[in-house]
Amino acid sequence: MEEMTMAKQSADQIFDFDISKYLGDFKVPGMDVDTIITNQRKNIEAVSQANRLAYDGLQAVVKRQVEILRQTLDEVALASKEIAEPGTPQDKAAKQTELAKDAFERSLSNIRELSEMVAKANSEAFDLLNKRFTQSLDEVREAFLKSGRQ
């Protein structure tokens, strides 16, 4: 949670920086400095949102890994009890094989689930940045078209 607060403070500090003071004397024919500043703020906001999405995705993956670890420890304890029960060596070997097979299948399922969670978080962050990049190009094009009409 502290990371989110620090990231928000960093973004706020960036927004507090008044670039217009530095660009006030810099004139690009037909370009409105305020439009450039507004577009850059939108870009910074998009990057901050993408970072938040990636961070939230990472938190979800870590949380799920902890849940998987707890589940695995419970299953190991249960399997140990089952193996310790009386029986013939053939029964115990069959039970161990069955437990190993189940554990392997669960592991593959868990790996698949975690991979999908990571892919989803990355995809959401990428989609957000891609959308903002496209919007940014549209805004620049519109600014140039607007300046050509004046």
DRENPA-378531 format. One record per residue (C-alpha): residue in three letters; x, y, z. Coordinates in steps of 0.05 Angstrom, whole numbers, plus 5000, padded with zeros to 4 digits. Layout:
BEGIN
tordo code:ala | xx:X | yy:Y | zz:Z
...
***
This chain:
BEGIN
tordo code:met | xx:5000 | yy:5000 | zz:5000
tordo code:glu | xx:5058 | yy:5046 | zz:5015
tordo code:glu | xx:5084 | yy:5036 | zz:4944
tordo code:met | xx:5017 | yy:5060 | zz:4916
tordo code:thr | xx:5020 | yy:5122 | zz:4960
tordo code:met | xx:5092 | yy:5136 | zz:4940
tordo code:ala | xx:5074 | yy:5126 | zz:4866
tordo code:lys | xx:5015 | yy:5174 | zz:4874
tordo code:gln | xx:5060 | yy:5225 | zz:4908
tordo code:ser | xx:5111 | yy:5218 | zz:4852
tordo code:ala | xx:5057 | yy:5228 | zz:4799
tordo code:asp | xx:5029 | yy:5288 | zz:4837
tordo code:gln | xx:5099 | yy:5318 | zz:4840
tordo code:ile | xx:5105 | yy:5310 | zz:4765
tordo code:phe | xx:5039 | yy:5345 | zz:4756
tordo code:asp | xx:5061 | yy:5401 | zz:4803
tordo code:phe | xx:5120 | yy:5415 | zz:4756
tordo code:asp | xx:5097 | yy:5473 | zz:4714
tordo code:ile | xx:5129 | yy:5460 | zz:4647
tordo code:ser | xx:5092 | yy:5519 | zz:4617
tordo code:lys | xx:5140 | yy:5565 | zz:4655
tordo code:tyr | xx:5198 | yy:5534 | zz:4617
tordo code:leu | xx:5162 | yy:5529 | zz:4551
tordo code:gly | xx:5130 | yy:5597 | zz:4554
tordo code:asp | xx:5184 | yy:5629 | zz:4511
tordo code:phe | xx:5191 | yy:5567 | zz:4467
tordo code:lys | xx:5144 | yy:5577 | zz:4408
tordo code:val | xx:5129 | yy:5525 | zz:4356
tordo code:pro | xx:5092 | yy:5557 | zz:4298
tordo code:gly | xx:5021 | yy:5534 | zz:4300
tordo code:met | xx:5030 | yy:5492 | zz:4364
tordo code:asp | xx:4994 | yy:5507 | zz:4428
tordo code:val | xx:5039 | yy:5495 | zz:4488
tordo code:asp | xx:4979 | yy:5482 | zz:4533
tordo code:thr | xx:4956 | yy:5426 | zz:4486
tordo code:ile | xx:5025 | yy:5394 | zz:4490
tordo code:ile | xx:5025 | yy:5399 | zz:4566
tordo code:thr | xx:4954 | yy:5370 | zz:4571
tordo code:asn | xx:4974 | yy:5312 | zz:4525
tordo code:gln | xx:5036 | yy:5297 | zz:4566
tordo code:arg | xx:4996 | yy:5297 | zz:4631
tordo code:lys | xx:4949 | yy:5246 | zz:4599
tordo code:asn | xx:5010 | yy:5204 | zz:4580
tordo code:ile | xx:5036 | yy:5206 | zz:4651
tordo code:glu | xx:4968 | yy:5187 | zz:4679
tordo code:ala | xx:4965 | yy:5128 | zz:4631
tordo code:val | xx:5034 | yy:5104 | zz:4652
tordo code:ser | xx:5014 | yy:5110 | zz:4725
tordo code:gln | xx:4950 | yy:5070 | zz:4712
tordo code:ala | xx:4989 | yy:5017 | zz:4674
tordo code:asn | xx:5038 | yy:5012 | zz:4733
tordo code:arg | xx:4979 | yy:5005 | zz:4781
tordo code:leu | xx:4949 | yy:4949 | zz:4738
tordo code:ala | xx:5016 | yy:4913 | zz:4735
tordo code:tyr | xx:5025 | yy:4921 | zz:4811
tordo code:asp | xx:4955 | yy:4896 | zz:4825
tordo code:gly | xx:4966 | yy:4837 | zz:4779
tordo code:leu | xx:5031 | yy:4820 | zz:4815
tordo code:gln | xx:4996 | yy:4824 | zz:4882
tordo code:ala | xx:4942 | yy:4777 | zz:4858
tordo code:val | xx:4994 | yy:4727 | zz:4833
tordo code:val | xx:5032 | yy:4729 | zz:4899
tordo code:lys | xx:4967 | yy:4720 | zz:4938
tordo code:arg | xx:4948 | yy:4660 | zz:4895
tordo code:gln | xx:5018 | yy:4631 | zz:4904
tordo code:val | xx:5010 | yy:4635 | zz:4980
tordo code:glu | xx:4942 | yy:4600 | zz:4974
tordo code:ile | xx:4972 | yy:4546 | zz:4931
tordo code:leu | xx:5029 | yy:4536 | zz:4981
tordo code:arg | xx:4979 | yy:4529 | zz:5039
tordo code:gln | xx:4938 | yy:4479 | zz:4999
tordo code:thr | xx:5000 | yy:4440 | zz:4981
tordo code:leu | xx:5023 | yy:4436 | zz:5053
tordo code:asp | xx:4953 | yy:4411 | zz:5074
tordo code:glu | xx:4955 | yy:4359 | zz:5019
tordo code:val | xx:5025 | yy:4335 | zz:5038
tordo code:ala | xx:5002 | yy:4327 | zz:5110
tordo code:leu | xx:4942 | yy:4286 | zz:5087
tordo code:ala | xx:4984 | yy:4244 | zz:5040
tordo code:ser | xx:5034 | yy:4230 | zz:5095
tordo code:lys | xx:4978 | yy:4203 | zz:5139
tordo code:glu | xx:4951 | yy:4160 | zz:5082
tordo code:ile | xx:5019 | yy:4131 | zz:5067
tordo code:ala | xx:5032 | yy:4116 | zz:5140
tordo code:glu | xx:4969 | yy:4074 | zz:5146
tordo code:pro | xx:4978 | yy:3999 | zz:5148
tordo code:gly | xx:4976 | yy:3961 | zz:5083
tordo code:thr | xx:5015 | yy:3917 | zz:5036
tordo code:pro | xx:5076 | yy:3944 | zz:5000
tordo code:gln | xx:5038 | yy:3939 | zz:4935
tordo code:asp | xx:4980 | yy:3980 | zz:4962
tordo code:lys | xx:5028 | yy:4032 | zz:4989
tordo code:ala | xx:5065 | yy:4037 | zz:4923
tordo code:ala | xx:4999 | yy:4044 | zz:4885
tordo code:lys | xx:4976 | yy:4098 | zz:4934
tordo code:gln | xx:5042 | yy:4135 | zz:4927
tordo code:thr | xx:5037 | yy:4132 | zz:4851
tordo code:glu | xx:4966 | yy:4158 | zz:4854
tordo code:leu | xx:4985 | yy:4215 | zz:4901
tordo code:ala | xx:5045 | yy:4234 | zz:4857
tordo code:lys | xx:5001 | yy:4235 | zz:4795
tordo code:asp | xx:4949 | yy:4279 | zz:4830
tordo code:ala | xx:5003 | yy:4326 | zz:4855
tordo code:phe | xx:5034 | yy:4332 | zz:4786
tordo code:glu | xx:4967 | yy:4347 | zz:4754
tordo code:arg | xx:4951 | yy:4400 | zz:4807
tordo code:ser | xx:5020 | yy:4431 | zz:4797
tordo code:leu | xx:5009 | yy:4437 | zz:4722
tordo code:ser | xx:4940 | yy:4467 | zz:4734
tordo code:asn | xx:4969 | yy:4517 | zz:4784
tordo code:ile | xx:5025 | yy:4537 | zz:4737
tordo code:arg | xx:4975 | yy:4548 | zz:4681
tordo code:glu | xx:4930 | yy:4590 | zz:4727
tordo code:leu | xx:4988 | yy:4633 | zz:4750
tordo code:ser | xx:5013 | yy:4642 | zz:4678
tordo code:glu | xx:4944 | yy:4664 | zz:4656
tordo code:met | xx:4940 | yy:4714 | zz:4714
tordo code:val | xx:5007 | yy:4745 | zz:4694
tordo code:ala | xx:4988 | yy:4747 | zz:4621
tordo code:lys | xx:4921 | yy:4781 | zz:4637
tordo code:ala | xx:4955 | yy:4834 | zz:4681
tordo code:asn | xx:5007 | yy:4848 | zz:4627
tordo code:ser | xx:4954 | yy:4850 | zz:4573
tordo code:glu | xx:4912 | yy:4900 | zz:4611
tordo code:ala | xx:4972 | yy:4945 | zz:4623
tordo code:phe | xx:4994 | yy:4940 | zz:4551
tordo code:asp | xx:4924 | yy:4953 | zz:4524
tordo code:leu | xx:4918 | yy:5016 | zz:4567
tordo code:leu | xx:4985 | yy:5043 | zz:4542
tordo code:asn | xx:4970 | yy:5024 | zz:4470
tordo code:lys | xx:4903 | yy:5061 | zz:4474
tordo code:arg | xx:4936 | yy:5123 | zz:4503
tordo code:phe | xx:4991 | yy:5121 | zz:4450
tordo code:thr | xx:4938 | yy:5120 | zz:4395
tordo code:gln | xx:4899 | yy:5176 | zz:4429
tordo code:ser | xx:4963 | yy:5216 | zz:4435
tordo code:leu | xx:4978 | yy:5210 | zz:4361
tordo code:asp | xx:4907 | yy:5230 | zz:4345
tordo code:glu | xx:4913 | yy:5291 | zz:4390
tordo code:val | xx:4979 | yy:5312 | zz:4357
tordo code:arg | xx:4948 | yy:5304 | zz:4288
tordo code:glu | xx:4887 | yy:5345 | zz:4309
tordo code:ala | xx:4932 | yy:5399 | zz:4338
tordo code:phe | xx:4970 | yy:5405 | zz:4272
tordo code:leu | xx:4905 | yy:5405 | zz:4232
tordo code:lys | xx:4877 | yy:5459 | zz:4278
tordo code:ser | xx:4940 | yy:5501 | zz:4272
tordo code:gly | xx:4937 | yy:5496 | zz:4196
tordo code:arg | xx:4866 | yy:5524 | zz:4195
tordo code:gln | xx:4885 | yy:5586 | zz:4233
***
